[in-house]
Amino acid sequence: MASGMGAAPLLADNPGQHTPRGPMMPPEDDDLRHMRAALAQALCARELGEVPVGAVVVSEGEIVGAGFNQPISAQDPTAHAEIMALRDAGRRLGNYRLPGATLYVTLEPCAMCCGAMLHARVARVVFGARDPKTGAAGSVIDLFAEARLNHHASISGGVLAEECGALLSDFFAARRGKAKGGEAA
């Protein structure tokens, strides 16, 4: 399940307005902030020995769902970070439909996760690192651009891509080191 991460404060659309905490951040800074929250979720997956992928669902500037990869520990092939975040958001909001929401994920989503996002009616998907093997948001296929589907979402890729990719690369390098009998970091 999600790590019990609290919701982020609601941000107004006008970056010139102020909150008690100071000036609002422009939208691109929101993407960075929310991707960092997804990276924090990915660290939870790494702690469990799972592939470090994390996701958060944001609605009206607030994090309403969070999740991380856990198919091994949950013994559930559908327990990808995106699915866990969508489930968390659905429970919190009392509805599986999430119109207007943005899903942030550290790795380009697979076909299963893209399908779940389309069913949830997510408006926007922001991902970090591309997945050249199973990426279904443009790398291998692009389900969000499939004209025959009844829902589409806008896609932004490459947000904090280096950090997201490094987390995955380091994880797999450590795993290979253990498999060869070497010391893992």
Backbone torsions as a table, in degrees:
resi	resn	phi	psi	omega
1	MET	NA	173.9	178.3
2	ALA	-64.3	159.9	-172.0
3	SER	-84.1	16.1	179.9
4	GLY	77.6	19.6	-178.8
5	MET	-63.4	132.5	179.3
6	GLY	-75.3	165.9	-179.6
7	ALA	-77.3	145.5	177.0
8	ALA	-77.6	155.7	179.4
9	PRO	-66.6	147.0	177.9
10	LEU	-69.1	132.5	179.8
11	LEU	-110.0	138.3	176.8
12	ALA	-76.8	162.9	-179.7
13	ASP	-73.2	-23.9	-175.7
14	ASN	-89.7	109.4	-178.3
15	PRO	-66.5	-12.1	178.8
16	GLY	-83.6	-14.4	179.2
17	GLN	-73.5	159.3	179.6
18	HIS	-119.9	150.7	173.0
19	THR	-111.3	175.1	175.1
20	PRO	-59.6	-18.6	-178.5
21	ARG	-93.2	-2.5	179.6
22	GLY	122.6	-168.3	-175.7
23	PRO	-67.1	150.0	176.7
24	MET	-71.0	155.1	177.2
25	MET	-94.2	143.7	175.3
26	PRO	-65.6	161.7	-175.9
27	PRO	-53.1	-39.0	-179.2
28	GLU	-64.5	-31.7	175.9
29	ASP	-70.4	-32.3	174.8
30	ASP	-61.1	-42.3	178.4
31	ASP	-59.9	-43.1	178.9
32	LEU	-64.6	-44.1	-179.0
33	ARG	-62.5	-44.8	-178.6
34	HIS	-71.7	-32.8	176.1
35	MET	-68.4	-34.2	175.3
36	ARG	-64.2	-36.0	175.7
37	ALA	-64.8	-39.1	176.4
38	ALA	-65.4	-39.3	176.2
39	LEU	-61.5	-38.4	177.1
40	ALA	-62.0	-38.4	175.9
41	GLN	-65.0	-39.2	179.3
42	ALA	-60.5	-34.8	178.0
43	LEU	-64.5	-32.4	175.9
44	CYS	-63.1	-41.2	177.7
45	ALA	-62.8	-44.5	-179.6
46	ARG	-59.6	-40.1	179.6
47	GLU	-58.9	-31.4	179.8
48	LEU	-88.3	0.7	-176.8
49	GLY	80.0	13.6	178.1
50	GLU	-89.6	159.4	174.4
51	VAL	-58.6	124.7	-171.9
52	PRO	-75.9	86.3	174.3
53	VAL	-125.5	134.2	179.2
54	GLY	-131.6	158.1	-178.7
55	ALA	-148.8	151.2	170.7
56	VAL	-136.4	149.3	174.2
57	VAL	-108.6	130.5	-177.9
58	VAL	-119.7	130.7	175.8
59	SER	-132.5	128.1	-179.6
60	GLU	52.5	40.6	176.5
61	GLY	80.7	1.0	-175.5
62	GLU	-115.5	138.3	174.2
63	ILE	-73.9	117.9	-177.5
64	VAL	-112.8	-5.0	178.2
65	GLY	-159.2	145.5	179.8
66	ALA	-145.8	148.2	178.6
67	GLY	-165.1	164.0	178.0
68	PHE	-141.7	160.5	-179.6
69	ASN	-57.9	132.7	175.7
70	GLN	-156.2	36.0	-179.7
71	PRO	-64.8	-32.0	-179.0
72	ILE	-72.5	-53.5	-177.0
73	SER	-68.1	-31.8	179.0
74	ALA	-87.9	-6.8	-175.7
75	GLN	50.0	48.9	-174.5
76	ASP	-143.4	109.8	-177.7
77	PRO	-64.9	-14.5	178.4
78	THR	-92.8	0.9	-175.1
79	ALA	-82.0	50.2	173.2
80	HIS	-77.1	159.0	-177.6
81	ALA	-53.9	-44.7	-177.4
82	GLU	-63.8	-43.0	-180.0
83	ILE	-63.9	-43.6	-179.8
84	MET	-63.4	-40.4	178.6
85	ALA	-67.1	-40.7	177.4
86	LEU	-64.1	-41.8	177.8
87	ARG	-62.0	-43.8	179.6
88	ASP	-62.1	-45.6	179.3
89	ALA	-63.4	-42.9	178.9
90	GLY	-60.0	-43.1	177.8
91	ARG	-64.0	-46.8	-177.2
92	ARG	-64.7	-38.6	-175.8
93	LEU	-92.8	-10.3	179.6
94	GLY	72.9	25.4	-178.9
95	ASN	-160.2	133.8	177.6
96	TYR	-76.8	-17.6	177.0
97	ARG	-84.0	132.7	-175.1
98	LEU	-128.2	55.6	-178.0
99	PRO	-62.1	138.4	180.0
100	GLY	84.7	-7.8	-177.5
101	ALA	-80.7	155.9	173.4
102	THR	-117.3	133.2	175.4
103	LEU	-106.5	125.0	176.8
104	TYR	-104.8	131.1	179.8
105	VAL	-143.1	143.5	-173.7
106	THR	-74.9	-18.5	179.4
107	LEU	-131.1	139.0	177.7
108	GLU	-48.0	129.7	-174.9
109	PRO	-69.2	152.6	176.1
110	CYS	-82.5	176.9	-178.4
111	ALA	-62.0	-40.8	179.8
112	MET	-60.8	-46.9	-177.7
113	CYS	-68.4	-38.8	176.3
114	CYS	-61.4	-41.6	177.6
115	GLY	-60.0	-42.6	178.3
116	ALA	-64.0	-40.2	178.4
117	MET	-64.4	-39.2	178.2
118	LEU	-65.4	-42.0	177.6
119	HIS	-65.3	-34.4	178.7
120	ALA	-76.9	-9.6	179.9
121	ARG	65.8	33.7	175.0
122	VAL	-60.0	137.3	-176.6
123	ALA	-83.8	-30.6	-172.6
124	ARG	-146.9	143.8	176.3
125	VAL	-126.3	128.9	178.3
126	VAL	-121.5	123.2	179.0
127	PHE	-124.4	160.4	-179.9
128	GLY	-88.4	-90.3	-176.6
129	ALA	-82.1	144.5	174.2
130	ARG	-74.7	153.0	175.9
131	ASP	-119.1	96.8	-175.8
132	PRO	-70.7	-7.7	-179.6
133	LYS	-98.4	-41.3	-176.2
134	THR	-133.5	9.7	-177.8
135	GLY	-62.6	124.6	-177.3
136	ALA	-112.1	20.5	176.1
137	ALA	-119.5	29.3	175.1
138	GLY	133.8	-28.6	-176.1
139	SER	-73.1	-49.6	179.4
140	VAL	-104.6	-52.2	173.9
141	ILE	-137.2	169.4	177.0
142	ASP	-132.4	89.4	-179.6
143	LEU	-65.3	-28.4	-178.2
144	PHE	-71.1	-19.1	179.6
145	ALA	-99.6	1.9	-177.6
146	GLU	-70.1	109.8	-174.8
147	ALA	-61.6	-26.6	-177.4
148	ARG	-77.0	-12.2	179.1
149	LEU	-83.0	152.8	-175.4
150	ASN	-87.2	-2.6	177.7
151	HIS	-139.5	147.4	177.6
152	HIS	-136.3	156.5	177.2
153	ALA	-133.3	150.7	174.5
154	SER	-80.8	148.3	-175.0
155	ILE	-122.1	135.8	170.4
156	SER	-128.6	120.8	180.0
157	GLY	-114.9	161.2	175.0
158	GLY	87.2	11.7	178.7
159	VAL	-76.6	119.4	-174.7
160	LEU	53.4	37.2	-176.1
161	ALA	-57.3	-40.3	-178.7
162	GLU	-64.0	-45.0	179.7
163	GLU	-65.2	-44.3	-179.7
164	CYS	-63.9	-44.6	179.7
165	GLY	-66.3	-39.5	179.9
166	ALA	-63.7	-39.2	178.6
167	LEU	-59.8	-44.1	178.5
168	LEU	-68.5	-46.0	-179.8
169	SER	-59.8	-45.0	179.7
170	ASP	-63.2	-40.5	179.2
171	PHE	-60.6	-49.7	-177.5
172	PHE	-71.0	-32.4	175.6
173	ALA	-64.1	-42.5	178.0
174	ALA	-64.6	-40.1	179.4
175	ARG	-64.7	-42.5	177.6
176	ARG	-64.3	-38.3	178.3
177	GLY	-62.3	-40.3	177.6
178	LYS	-67.3	-39.2	-179.4
179	ALA	-64.6	-31.6	179.8
180	LYS	-87.5	-0.2	179.8
181	GLY	86.8	7.8	179.8
182	GLY	-87.5	175.1	176.4
183	GLU	-76.9	134.9	176.4
184	ALA	-103.2	144.6	179.8
185	ALA	-72.1	NA	NA
